[in-house]
Amino acid sequence: MNNDNDFLGFILLLAFGAVTFFVLVKLSDIGYEKGVKETAILCIEKPQDCKIKYDYIKLQEKQK
């Protein structure tokens, strides 16, 4: 009986880990897609704001 409970607990732990991993990967994809869309919209609608942000990011990279 104890071995069955240990095995069931192990399977549930694996399932929970797999679901958690999948959710985190999917959420990161959604965030990436949203960022790309917002950046494209910003750069087309407000090119000067886009250039300012780009210059700021490049300046930060140089300081590293």
mmCIF file of the N, C-alpha and C atoms, coordinates in Angstrom:
data_MODEL
# 
_entry.id   MODEL 
# 
loop_
_atom_site.group_PDB 
_atom_site.id 
_atom_site.type_symbol 
_atom_site.label_atom_id 
_atom_site.label_alt_id 
_atom_site.label_comp_id 
_atom_site.label_asym_id 
_atom_site.label_entity_id 
_atom_site.label_seq_id 
_atom_site.pdbx_PDB_ins_code 
_atom_site.Cartn_x 
_atom_site.Cartn_y 
_atom_site.Cartn_z 
_atom_site.occupancy 
_atom_site.B_iso_or_equiv 
_atom_site.pdbx_formal_charge 
_atom_site.auth_seq_id 
_atom_site.auth_comp_id 
_atom_site.auth_asym_id 
_atom_site.auth_atom_id 
_atom_site.pdbx_PDB_model_num 
ATOM 1   N N  . MET A 1 1  ? 0.829  -1.199 0.000   1.00 0.00 ? 1  MET A N  1 
ATOM 2   C CA . MET A 1 1  ? 0.000  0.000  0.000   1.00 0.00 ? 1  MET A CA 1 
ATOM 3   C C  . MET A 1 1  ? 0.864  1.250  0.000   1.00 0.00 ? 1  MET A C  1 
ATOM 4   N N  . ASN A 1 2  ? 1.940  1.263  0.775   1.00 0.00 ? 2  ASN A N  1 
ATOM 5   C CA . ASN A 1 2  ? 2.800  2.434  0.873   1.00 0.00 ? 2  ASN A CA 1 
ATOM 6   C C  . ASN A 1 2  ? 3.502  2.720  -0.450  1.00 0.00 ? 2  ASN A C  1 
ATOM 7   N N  . ASN A 1 3  ? 3.910  1.648  -1.156  1.00 0.00 ? 3  ASN A N  1 
ATOM 8   C CA . ASN A 1 3  ? 4.565  1.821  -2.447  1.00 0.00 ? 3  ASN A CA 1 
ATOM 9   C C  . ASN A 1 3  ? 3.617  2.426  -3.465  1.00 0.00 ? 3  ASN A C  1 
ATOM 10  N N  . ASP A 1 4  ? 2.344  2.050  -3.421  1.00 0.00 ? 4  ASP A N  1 
ATOM 11  C CA . ASP A 1 4  ? 1.353  2.615  -4.342  1.00 0.00 ? 4  ASP A CA 1 
ATOM 12  C C  . ASP A 1 4  ? 1.185  4.106  -4.093  1.00 0.00 ? 4  ASP A C  1 
ATOM 13  N N  . ASN A 1 5  ? 1.145  4.518  -2.824  1.00 0.00 ? 5  ASN A N  1 
ATOM 14  C CA . ASN A 1 5  ? 1.005  5.935  -2.496  1.00 0.00 ? 5  ASN A CA 1 
ATOM 15  C C  . ASN A 1 5  ? 2.237  6.724  -2.917  1.00 0.00 ? 5  ASN A C  1 
ATOM 16  N N  . ASP A 1 6  ? 3.419  6.143  -2.742  1.00 0.00 ? 6  ASP A N  1 
ATOM 17  C CA . ASP A 1 6  ? 4.645  6.815  -3.162  1.00 0.00 ? 6  ASP A CA 1 
ATOM 18  C C  . ASP A 1 6  ? 4.675  6.994  -4.673  1.00 0.00 ? 6  ASP A C  1 
ATOM 19  N N  . PHE A 1 7  ? 4.271  5.951  -5.396  1.00 0.00 ? 7  PHE A N  1 
ATOM 20  C CA . PHE A 1 7  ? 4.258  6.013  -6.856  1.00 0.00 ? 7  PHE A CA 1 
ATOM 21  C C  . PHE A 1 7  ? 3.244  7.051  -7.336  1.00 0.00 ? 7  PHE A C  1 
ATOM 22  N N  . LEU A 1 8  ? 2.075  7.056  -6.744  1.00 0.00 ? 8  LEU A N  1 
ATOM 23  C CA . LEU A 1 8  ? 1.037  8.024  -7.114  1.00 0.00 ? 8  LEU A CA 1 
ATOM 24  C C  . LEU A 1 8  ? 1.517  9.448  -6.828  1.00 0.00 ? 8  LEU A C  1 
ATOM 25  N N  . GLY A 1 9  ? 2.150  9.642  -5.691  1.00 0.00 ? 9  GLY A N  1 
ATOM 26  C CA . GLY A 1 9  ? 2.685  10.960 -5.358  1.00 0.00 ? 9  GLY A CA 1 
ATOM 27  C C  . GLY A 1 9  ? 3.752  11.402 -6.345  1.00 0.00 ? 9  GLY A C  1 
ATOM 28  N N  . PHE A 1 10 ? 4.600  10.475 -6.761  1.00 0.00 ? 10 PHE A N  1 
ATOM 29  C CA . PHE A 1 10 ? 5.642  10.782 -7.739  1.00 0.00 ? 10 PHE A CA 1 
ATOM 30  C C  . PHE A 1 10 ? 5.028  11.170 -9.080  1.00 0.00 ? 10 PHE A C  1 
ATOM 31  N N  . ILE A 1 11 ? 4.024  10.433 -9.524  1.00 0.00 ? 11 ILE A N  1 
ATOM 32  C CA . ILE A 1 11 ? 3.343  10.735 -10.790 1.00 0.00 ? 11 ILE A CA 1 
ATOM 33  C C  . ILE A 1 11 ? 2.666  12.097 -10.714 1.00 0.00 ? 11 ILE A C  1 
ATOM 34  N N  . LEU A 1 12 ? 2.012  12.389 -9.596  1.00 0.00 ? 12 LEU A N  1 
ATOM 35  C CA . LEU A 1 12 ? 1.353  13.692 -9.446  1.00 0.00 ? 12 LEU A CA 1 
ATOM 36  C C  . LEU A 1 12 ? 2.376  14.826 -9.446  1.00 0.00 ? 12 LEU A C  1 
ATOM 37  N N  . LEU A 1 13 ? 3.509  14.608 -8.808  1.00 0.00 ? 13 LEU A N  1 
ATOM 38  C CA . LEU A 1 13 ? 4.571  15.611 -8.798  1.00 0.00 ? 13 LEU A CA 1 
ATOM 39  C C  . LEU A 1 13 ? 5.104  15.861 -10.197 1.00 0.00 ? 13 LEU A C  1 
ATOM 40  N N  . LEU A 1 14 ? 5.318  14.805 -10.957 1.00 0.00 ? 14 LEU A N  1 
ATOM 41  C CA . LEU A 1 14 ? 5.765  14.958 -12.346 1.00 0.00 ? 14 LEU A CA 1 
ATOM 42  C C  . LEU A 1 14 ? 4.732  15.705 -13.188 1.00 0.00 ? 14 LEU A C  1 
ATOM 43  N N  . ALA A 1 15 ? 3.462  15.361 -13.022 1.00 0.00 ? 15 ALA A N  1 
ATOM 44  C CA . ALA A 1 15 ? 2.401  16.022 -13.777 1.00 0.00 ? 15 ALA A CA 1 
ATOM 45  C C  . ALA A 1 15 ? 2.331  17.507 -13.421 1.00 0.00 ? 15 ALA A C  1 
ATOM 46  N N  . PHE A 1 16 ? 2.426  17.809 -12.137 1.00 0.00 ? 16 PHE A N  1 
ATOM 47  C CA . PHE A 1 16 ? 2.391  19.208 -11.716 1.00 0.00 ? 16 PHE A CA 1 
ATOM 48  C C  . PHE A 1 16 ? 3.583  19.971 -12.293 1.00 0.00 ? 16 PHE A C  1 
ATOM 49  N N  . GLY A 1 17 ? 4.744  19.365 -12.279 1.00 0.00 ? 17 GLY A N  1 
ATOM 50  C CA . GLY A 1 17 ? 5.938  20.003 -12.839 1.00 0.00 ? 17 GLY A CA 1 
ATOM 51  C C  . GLY A 1 17 ? 5.804  20.245 -14.329 1.00 0.00 ? 17 GLY A C  1 
ATOM 52  N N  . ALA A 1 18 ? 5.260  19.274 -15.056 1.00 0.00 ? 18 ALA A N  1 
ATOM 53  C CA . ALA A 1 18 ? 5.083  19.416 -16.497 1.00 0.00 ? 18 ALA A CA 1 
ATOM 54  C C  . ALA A 1 18 ? 4.088  20.527 -16.820 1.00 0.00 ? 18 ALA A C  1 
ATOM 55  N N  . VAL A 1 19 ? 2.995  20.575 -16.093 1.00 0.00 ? 19 VAL A N  1 
ATOM 56  C CA . VAL A 1 19 ? 1.984  21.621 -16.316 1.00 0.00 ? 19 VAL A CA 1 
ATOM 57  C C  . VAL A 1 19 ? 2.573  22.996 -15.998 1.00 0.00 ? 19 VAL A C  1 
ATOM 58  N N  . THR A 1 20 ? 3.297  23.110 -14.912 1.00 0.00 ? 20 THR A N  1 
ATOM 59  C CA . THR A 1 20 ? 3.918  24.379 -14.531 1.00 0.00 ? 20 THR A CA 1 
ATOM 60  C C  . THR A 1 20 ? 4.908  24.835 -15.596 1.00 0.00 ? 20 THR A C  1 
ATOM 61  N N  . PHE A 1 21 ? 5.728  23.924 -16.080 1.00 0.00 ? 21 PHE A N  1 
ATOM 62  C CA . PHE A 1 21 ? 6.699  24.251 -17.125 1.00 0.00 ? 21 PHE A CA 1 
ATOM 63  C C  . PHE A 1 21 ? 5.987  24.735 -18.380 1.00 0.00 ? 21 PHE A C  1 
ATOM 64  N N  . PHE A 1 22 ? 4.945  24.027 -18.809 1.00 0.00 ? 22 PHE A N  1 
ATOM 65  C CA . PHE A 1 22 ? 4.200  24.404 -20.001 1.00 0.00 ? 22 PHE A CA 1 
ATOM 66  C C  . PHE A 1 22 ? 3.589  25.799 -19.854 1.00 0.00 ? 22 PHE A C  1 
ATOM 67  N N  . VAL A 1 23 ? 2.996  26.077 -18.707 1.00 0.00 ? 23 VAL A N  1 
ATOM 68  C CA . VAL A 1 23 ? 2.360  27.377 -18.476 1.00 0.00 ? 23 VAL A CA 1 
ATOM 69  C C  . VAL A 1 23 ? 3.408  28.488 -18.529 1.00 0.00 ? 23 VAL A C  1 
ATOM 70  N N  . LEU A 1 24 ? 4.550  28.296 -17.901 1.00 0.00 ? 24 LEU A N  1 
ATOM 71  C CA . LEU A 1 24 ? 5.594  29.319 -17.912 1.00 0.00 ? 24 LEU A CA 1 
ATOM 72  C C  . LEU A 1 24 ? 6.124  29.567 -19.318 1.00 0.00 ? 24 LEU A C  1 
ATOM 73  N N  . VAL A 1 25 ? 6.314  28.520 -20.087 1.00 0.00 ? 25 VAL A N  1 
ATOM 74  C CA . VAL A 1 25 ? 6.796  28.676 -21.460 1.00 0.00 ? 25 VAL A CA 1 
ATOM 75  C C  . VAL A 1 25 ? 5.757  29.414 -22.294 1.00 0.00 ? 25 VAL A C  1 
ATOM 76  N N  . LYS A 1 26 ? 4.503  29.049 -22.147 1.00 0.00 ? 26 LYS A N  1 
ATOM 77  C CA . LYS A 1 26 ? 3.439  29.691 -22.926 1.00 0.00 ? 26 LYS A CA 1 
ATOM 78  C C  . LYS A 1 26 ? 3.301  31.166 -22.555 1.00 0.00 ? 26 LYS A C  1 
ATOM 79  N N  . LEU A 1 27 ? 3.387  31.488 -21.270 1.00 0.00 ? 27 LEU A N  1 
ATOM 80  C CA . LEU A 1 27 ? 3.282  32.884 -20.840 1.00 0.00 ? 27 LEU A CA 1 
ATOM 81  C C  . LEU A 1 27 ? 4.448  33.712 -21.364 1.00 0.00 ? 27 LEU A C  1 
ATOM 82  N N  . SER A 1 28 ? 5.628  33.137 -21.428 1.00 0.00 ? 28 SER A N  1 
ATOM 83  C CA . SER A 1 28 ? 6.760  33.892 -21.950 1.00 0.00 ? 28 SER A CA 1 
ATOM 84  C C  . SER A 1 28 ? 6.584  34.150 -23.445 1.00 0.00 ? 28 SER A C  1 
ATOM 85  N N  . ASP A 1 29 ? 6.014  33.200 -24.177 1.00 0.00 ? 29 ASP A N  1 
ATOM 86  C CA . ASP A 1 29 ? 5.740  33.401 -25.600 1.00 0.00 ? 29 ASP A CA 1 
ATOM 87  C C  . ASP A 1 29 ? 4.722  34.517 -25.801 1.00 0.00 ? 29 ASP A C  1 
ATOM 88  N N  . ILE A 1 30 ? 3.698  34.533 -24.972 1.00 0.00 ? 30 ILE A N  1 
ATOM 89  C CA . ILE A 1 30 ? 2.663  35.566 -25.077 1.00 0.00 ? 30 ILE A CA 1 
ATOM 90  C C  . ILE A 1 30 ? 3.270  36.934 -24.797 1.00 0.00 ? 30 ILE A C  1 
ATOM 91  N N  . GLY A 1 31 ? 4.119  37.028 -23.785 1.00 0.00 ? 31 GLY A N  1 
ATOM 92  C CA . GLY A 1 31 ? 4.769  38.297 -23.465 1.00 0.00 ? 31 GLY A CA 1 
ATOM 93  C C  . GLY A 1 31 ? 5.675  38.767 -24.582 1.00 0.00 ? 31 GLY A C  1 
ATOM 94  N N  . TYR A 1 32 ? 6.388  37.851 -25.204 1.00 0.00 ? 32 TYR A N  1 
ATOM 95  C CA . TYR A 1 32 ? 7.279  38.203 -26.310 1.00 0.00 ? 32 TYR A CA 1 
ATOM 96  C C  . TYR A 1 32 ? 6.472  38.735 -27.493 1.00 0.00 ? 32 TYR A C  1 
ATOM 97  N N  . GLU A 1 33 ? 5.407  38.023 -27.851 1.00 0.00 ? 33 GLU A N  1 
ATOM 98  C CA . GLU A 1 33 ? 4.567  38.455 -28.967 1.00 0.00 ? 33 GLU A CA 1 
ATOM 99  C C  . GLU A 1 33 ? 3.959  39.827 -28.702 1.00 0.00 ? 33 GLU A C  1 
ATOM 100 N N  . LYS A 1 34 ? 3.503  40.064 -27.490 1.00 0.00 ? 34 LYS A N  1 
ATOM 101 C CA . LYS A 1 34 ? 2.918  41.359 -27.136 1.00 0.00 ? 34 LYS A CA 1 
ATOM 102 C C  . LYS A 1 34 ? 3.961  42.460 -27.250 1.00 0.00 ? 34 LYS A C  1 
ATOM 103 N N  . GLY A 1 35 ? 5.175  42.193 -26.796 1.00 0.00 ? 35 GLY A N  1 
ATOM 104 C CA . GLY A 1 35 ? 6.247  43.176 -26.887 1.00 0.00 ? 35 GLY A CA 1 
ATOM 105 C C  . GLY A 1 35 ? 6.598  43.524 -28.319 1.00 0.00 ? 35 GLY A C  1 
ATOM 106 N N  . VAL A 1 36 ? 6.639  42.521 -29.177 1.00 0.00 ? 36 VAL A N  1 
ATOM 107 C CA . VAL A 1 36 ? 6.947  42.753 -30.593 1.00 0.00 ? 36 VAL A CA 1 
ATOM 108 C C  . VAL A 1 36 ? 5.859  43.609 -31.231 1.00 0.00 ? 36 VAL A C  1 
ATOM 109 N N  . LYS A 1 37 ? 4.604  43.281 -30.953 1.00 0.00 ? 37 LYS A N  1 
ATOM 110 C CA . LYS A 1 37 ? 3.500  44.051 -31.535 1.00 0.00 ? 37 LYS A CA 1 
ATOM 111 C C  . LYS A 1 37 ? 3.512  45.492 -31.044 1.00 0.00 ? 37 LYS A C  1 
ATOM 112 N N  . GLU A 1 38 ? 3.708  45.697 -29.743 1.00 0.00 ? 38 GLU A N  1 
ATOM 113 C CA . GLU A 1 38 ? 3.708  47.055 -29.196 1.00 0.00 ? 38 GLU A CA 1 
ATOM 114 C C  . GLU A 1 38 ? 4.882  47.863 -29.748 1.00 0.00 ? 38 GLU A C  1 
ATOM 115 N N  . THR A 1 39 ? 6.020  47.220 -29.928 1.00 0.00 ? 39 THR A N  1 
ATOM 116 C CA . THR A 1 39 ? 7.180  47.917 -30.473 1.00 0.00 ? 39 THR A CA 1 
ATOM 117 C C  . THR A 1 39 ? 6.935  48.331 -31.919 1.00 0.00 ? 39 THR A C  1 
ATOM 118 N N  . ALA A 1 40 ? 6.359  47.434 -32.706 1.00 0.00 ? 40 ALA A N  1 
ATOM 119 C CA . ALA A 1 40 ? 6.075  47.758 -34.107 1.00 0.00 ? 40 ALA A CA 1 
ATOM 120 C C  . ALA A 1 40 ? 5.098  48.925 -34.201 1.00 0.00 ? 40 ALA A C  1 
ATOM 121 N N  . ILE A 1 41 ? 4.074  48.897 -33.371 1.00 0.00 ? 41 ILE A N  1 
ATOM 122 C CA . ILE A 1 41 ? 3.089  49.985 -33.391 1.00 0.00 ? 41 ILE A CA 1 
ATOM 123 C C  . ILE A 1 41 ? 3.744  51.297 -32.994 1.00 0.00 ? 41 ILE A C  1 
ATOM 124 N N  . LEU A 1 42 ? 4.547  51.274 -31.936 1.00 0.00 ? 42 LEU A N  1 
ATOM 125 C CA . LEU A 1 42 ? 5.224  52.491 -31.485 1.00 0.00 ? 42 LEU A CA 1 
ATOM 126 C C  . LEU A 1 42 ? 6.119  53.045 -32.579 1.00 0.00 ? 42 LEU A C  1 
ATOM 127 N N  . CYS A 1 43 ? 6.901  52.202 -33.229 1.00 0.00 ? 43 CYS A N  1 
ATOM 128 C CA . CYS A 1 43 ? 7.864  52.670 -34.217 1.00 0.00 ? 43 CYS A CA 1 
ATOM 129 C C  . CYS A 1 43 ? 7.192  53.194 -35.484 1.00 0.00 ? 43 CYS A C  1 
ATOM 130 N N  . ILE A 1 44 ? 6.010  52.697 -35.783 1.00 0.00 ? 44 ILE A N  1 
ATOM 131 C CA . ILE A 1 44 ? 5.301  53.206 -36.963 1.00 0.00 ? 44 ILE A CA 1 
ATOM 132 C C  . ILE A 1 44 ? 4.534  54.478 -36.630 1.00 0.00 ? 44 ILE A C  1 
ATOM 133 N N  . GLU A 1 45 ? 3.852  54.496 -35.487 1.00 0.00 ? 45 GLU A N  1 
ATOM 134 C CA . GLU A 1 45 ? 3.027  55.653 -35.130 1.00 0.00 ? 45 GLU A CA 1 
ATOM 135 C C  . GLU A 1 45 ? 3.850  56.818 -34.595 1.00 0.00 ? 45 GLU A C  1 
ATOM 136 N N  . LYS A 1 46 ? 4.927  56.523 -33.856 1.00 0.00 ? 46 LYS A N  1 
ATOM 137 C CA . LYS A 1 46 ? 5.737  57.567 -33.239 1.00 0.00 ? 46 LYS A CA 1 
ATOM 138 C C  . LYS A 1 46 ? 7.222  57.261 -33.445 1.00 0.00 ? 46 LYS A C  1 
ATOM 139 N N  . PRO A 1 47 ? 7.719  57.471 -34.661 1.00 0.00 ? 47 PRO A N  1 
ATOM 140 C CA . PRO A 1 47 ? 9.109  57.098 -34.937 1.00 0.00 ? 47 PRO A CA 1 
ATOM 141 C C  . PRO A 1 47 ? 10.129 57.836 -34.067 1.00 0.00 ? 47 PRO A C  1 
ATOM 142 N N  . GLN A 1 48 ? 9.841  59.069 -33.669 1.00 0.00 ? 48 GLN A N  1 
ATOM 143 C CA . GLN A 1 48 ? 10.793 59.807 -32.832 1.00 0.00 ? 48 GLN A CA 1 
ATOM 144 C C  . GLN A 1 48 ? 10.898 59.177 -31.433 1.00 0.00 ? 48 GLN A C  1 
ATOM 145 N N  . ASP A 1 49 ? 9.765  58.770 -30.868 1.00 0.00 ? 49 ASP A N  1 
ATOM 146 C CA . ASP A 1 49 ? 9.793  58.079 -29.570 1.00 0.00 ? 49 ASP A CA 1 
ATOM 147 C C  . ASP A 1 49 ? 10.537 56.749 -29.676 1.00 0.00 ? 49 ASP A C  1 
ATOM 148 N N  . CYS A 1 50 ? 10.335 56.071 -30.784 1.00 0.00 ? 50 CYS A N  1 
ATOM 149 C CA . CYS A 1 50 ? 11.009 54.802 -31.000 1.00 0.00 ? 50 CYS A CA 1 
ATOM 150 C C  . CYS A 1 50 ? 12.522 55.008 -31.066 1.00 0.00 ? 50 CYS A C  1 
ATOM 151 N N  . LYS A 1 51 ? 12.961 56.050 -31.751 1.00 0.00 ? 51 LYS A N  1 
ATOM 152 C CA . LYS A 1 51 ? 14.396 56.331 -31.866 1.00 0.00 ? 51 LYS A CA 1 
ATOM 153 C C  . LYS A 1 51 ? 14.986 56.688 -30.506 1.00 0.00 ? 51 LYS A C  1 
ATOM 154 N N  . ILE A 1 52 ? 14.259 57.433 -29.707 1.00 0.00 ? 52 ILE A N  1 
ATOM 155 C CA . ILE A 1 52 ? 14.748 57.798 -28.371 1.00 0.00 ? 52 ILE A CA 1 
ATOM 156 C C  . ILE A 1 52 ? 14.940 56.535 -27.529 1.00 0.00 ? 52 ILE A C  1 
ATOM 157 N N  . LYS A 1 53 ? 13.974 55.638 -27.571 1.00 0.00 ? 53 LYS A N  1 
ATOM 158 C CA . LYS A 1 53 ? 14.092 54.391 -26.800 1.00 0.00 ? 53 LYS A CA 1 
ATOM 159 C C  . LYS A 1 53 ? 15.239 53.538 -27.322 1.00 0.00 ? 53 LYS A C  1 
ATOM 160 N N  . TYR A 1 54 ? 15.391 53.487 -28.644 1.00 0.00 ? 54 TYR A N  1 
ATOM 161 C CA . TYR A 1 54 ? 16.474 52.718 -29.237 1.00 0.00 ? 54 TYR A CA 1 
ATOM 162 C C  . TYR A 1 54 ? 17.834 53.273 -28.802 1.00 0.00 ? 54 TYR A C  1 
ATOM 163 N N  . ASP A 1 55 ? 17.981 54.590 -28.875 1.00 0.00 ? 55 ASP A N  1 
ATOM 164 C CA . ASP A 1 55 ? 19.243 55.215 -28.459 1.00 0.00 ? 55 ASP A CA 1 
ATOM 165 C C  . ASP A 1 55 ? 19.539 54.937 -26.983 1.00 0.00 ? 55 ASP A C  1 
ATOM 166 N N  . TYR A 1 56 ? 18.524 54.966 -26.153 1.00 0.00 ? 56 TYR A N  1 
ATOM 167 C CA . TYR A 1 56 ? 18.695 54.695 -24.724 1.00 0.00 ? 56 TYR A CA 1 
ATOM 168 C C  . TYR A 1 56 ? 19.165 53.258 -24.494 1.00 0.00 ? 56 TYR A C  1 
ATOM 169 N N  . ILE A 1 57 ? 18.559 52.323 -25.205 1.00 0.00 ? 57 ILE A N  1 
ATOM 170 C CA . ILE A 1 57 ? 18.947 50.923 -25.056 1.00 0.00 ? 57 ILE A CA 1 
ATOM 171 C C  . ILE A 1 57 ? 20.385 50.715 -25.523 1.00 0.00 ? 57 ILE A C  1 
ATOM 172 N N  . LYS A 1 58 ? 20.767 51.324 -26.630 1.00 0.00 ? 58 LYS A N  1 
ATOM 173 C CA . LYS A 1 58 ? 22.131 51.194 -27.136 1.00 0.00 ? 58 LYS A CA 1 
ATOM 174 C C  . LYS A 1 58 ? 23.131 51.815 -26.157 1.00 0.00 ? 58 LYS A C  1 
ATOM 175 N N  . LEU A 1 59 ? 22.776 52.934 -25.531 1.00 0.00 ? 59 LEU A N  1 
ATOM 176 C CA . LEU A 1 59 ? 23.638 53.567 -24.555 1.00 0.00 ? 59 LEU A CA 1 
ATOM 177 C C  . LEU A 1 59 ? 23.832 52.650 -23.343 1.00 0.00 ? 59 LEU A C  1 
ATOM 178 N N  . GLN A 1 60 ? 22.766 51.986 -22.890 1.00 0.00 ? 60 GLN A N  1 
ATOM 179 C CA . GLN A 1 60 ? 22.873 51.043 -21.779 1.00 0.00 ? 60 GLN A CA 1 
ATOM 180 C C  . GLN A 1 60 ? 23.800 49.876 -22.130 1.00 0.00 ? 60 GLN A C  1 
ATOM 181 N N  . GLU A 1 61 ? 23.720 49.395 -23.370 1.00 0.00 ? 61 GLU A N  1 
ATOM 182 C CA . GLU A 1 61 ? 24.580 48.288 -23.787 1.00 0.00 ? 61 GLU A CA 1 
ATOM 183 C C  . GLU A 1 61 ? 26.052 48.685 -23.768 1.00 0.00 ? 61 GLU A C  1 
ATOM 184 N N  . LYS A 1 62 ? 26.348 49.911 -24.148 1.00 0.00 ? 62 LYS A N  1 
ATOM 185 C CA . LYS A 1 62 ? 27.731 50.389 -24.177 1.00 0.00 ? 62 LYS A CA 1 
ATOM 186 C C  . LYS A 1 62 ? 28.306 50.493 -22.769 1.00 0.00 ? 62 LYS A C  1 
ATOM 187 N N  . GLN A 1 63 ? 27.441 50.790 -21.787 1.00 0.00 ? 63 GLN A N  1 
ATOM 188 C CA . GLN A 1 63 ? 27.905 50.968 -20.415 1.00 0.00 ? 63 GLN A CA 1 
ATOM 189 C C  . GLN A 1 63 ? 28.195 49.644 -19.720 1.00 0.00 ? 63 GLN A C  1 
ATOM 190 N N  . LYS A 1 64 ? 27.763 48.548 -20.273 1.00 0.00 ? 64 LYS A N  1 
ATOM 191 C CA . LYS A 1 64 ? 27.957 47.231 -19.634 1.00 0.00 ? 64 LYS A CA 1 
ATOM 192 C C  . LYS A 1 64 ? 29.360 46.719 -19.893 1.00 0.00 ? 64 LYS A C  1 
# 
